[in-house]
Amino acid sequence: MKIEFIKAKHSHLHLYLKGEELFVWSIAKKELYGFEGLGSAVFLYMDELYVKQKAEGVYCYFDGVSKEVLRPLVKQIDKIFDDSLVTHDIKIQKNQEQKTLETQGSFKHSYSLQLNEEYFLLQFEDTTLEPLLMPSLKHLQKTTTKSDFIISIINNSRGTYEIYVDGILEDTVVNSKNLLPVLYDRIRIYHYQKNSFLVALHAGVVTYNEIAVIFPAISGAGKSTLSGYLMYKGFTLFSDELTIIDECNTLTPLPLGVTLKEGSWHILEPCVDDINALSSHLRFDGQKIKLIVPPKIEYKKLHPKKNIFIFPQFIQGSSTKFKALSVIEALYLFIDAGYHLVDPNDAKKVFLWLKLLSESELYTLVYSDIEEAHSIIKKVINQ
């Protein structure tokens, strides 16, 4: 599929044309438009392909269509996104099932929070949600009028909670115990969608003296427990669950709390004051979790002196085993852990990903004694 940038009145638009199939995506409005009866799978990598330009225009992704055909289409698209004009030349159908929050209203509880270089507003009416949500978000609170996006929580007439992002319904939660984990996931999704990256990993990251220690792993392997322990041993938590790295090997922080499953609470008990008094929450899979606020917060992006990838595996009663990996061995483990290369069909992107790995240190770590694991990681950092 070819990519063409065409001058236009409106920026932040993507025009996808494949044969006679036409879709338009507005980043500004966060709305998808298209002809009737067409699928939208072609938009899977749309946000990741978006590149900021000073010039206004439309990004056209197409197969076998000339620029002469695209230009008049772009003019029609301009009309569609101009509130003062109406066009019938292209019949566009908006998704009518999308529920929106028509009025923001005045919420009793409204908090300004900082993620990294981005800020968001969290607002809700239900007074009972303040002690449930804010202890795990208080470390992000800022006094500011900045707001890149707004999350609104509405307790509807059916007793369920609706989560809106910028006025658009994204999630419905039945049990208040599920609310904070869903909220964390929604913040991660926004972070994933709005930050450009080369690769997104299911991984946690801690930093030490500008060295990044990255823990990719399947769920339940002990990466969050290890990250949570290290953040009380002189390391700075950079992110938990989701790590994004751009083409320049720059990491963007995501300073949410660490997700600690019920079986790991006792490990951080010596580090966290009154961990037993913290509220427990329910993940989507029914597991009980606690969200541990990091003692130190990182908001700035990092270009590490070096990356150390460690695939952890907690096995009760096992001896500690630490082993170096080849790039090929690491790639097999990344498949299991979960990762998204922004465009696997782009040879340059694949080359940059392989280059990043070849210039990093790669290991597996099997452990049951977390202090032994900590000692090994410190030795590797100091080499």
C-alpha angles and dihedrals in degrees: 000000000000125000123217130179113212126186112251142162094248126052130201093052131128121201114196116194123175113167104310094339114110129186131169125200122192113203090190094053096030090223132134120215129184150145117285118272098020127124124232103214089114087075095066095110098027100116092046092052093053113111122188115240131182090220117076118238150111127277108224120199111189150148122225097346123128125230089243089063093046098052097065089045090054090052089054091048089053089058092050092057095043107094092206095058135061124199133192095181091096117032106223123189121202120211102261094189093068109107117213135192100244097193127028091202124181110303120206091221121043124163131183111217133184122218101175119301087345130080131201138186120231115197136173140157102213108096092203091066095066096076090039098052111022103061088068094043102038092096089065096052117124136173101237143119092221117115127170092176140359128227115198125187118202125189100212130204092268091061094250127119122242119202116207125190112201089342096309120115109242106161141013118207124195100187120050088216088068094049102088096046089050090048090051090050092050090052090049091051091052090049090050094048100043102044120073114233145167094217136007116205136196089233146111124233133206124180134212124181090343092308115125118219107195123195112198112181147138118267112284096024093115101253095131092045090051092046090048092051094047093052087067092048101063098286125117119230108234100174142336127215096355128056125176125192124187131214091272091054091253119150122212115213123236103189101191120136124278116264107231119187122220095258091057101049093096092056093065094037092101090050104042119065110238095346089168090064093056117106116256121222136197122244123213089265093053096254118141114239140176122210111222117206112226115244090222126037128211118201102164127087116249133217097195125221083228141346122235113193113198121180103207127203121183112206117175112241096004125134117247113267123185121183136174117234136210118232091254092052090049092050090057089053092047089058090058095041093049129246140171121216104202095234116003089183092061110090092203092055092048090049092051091049092050090045091052091052094045090054093048133078112249126199146154120223124196112187147158097173105069094194090057089051089051092051092051093049091050090052092051091050092051095049 
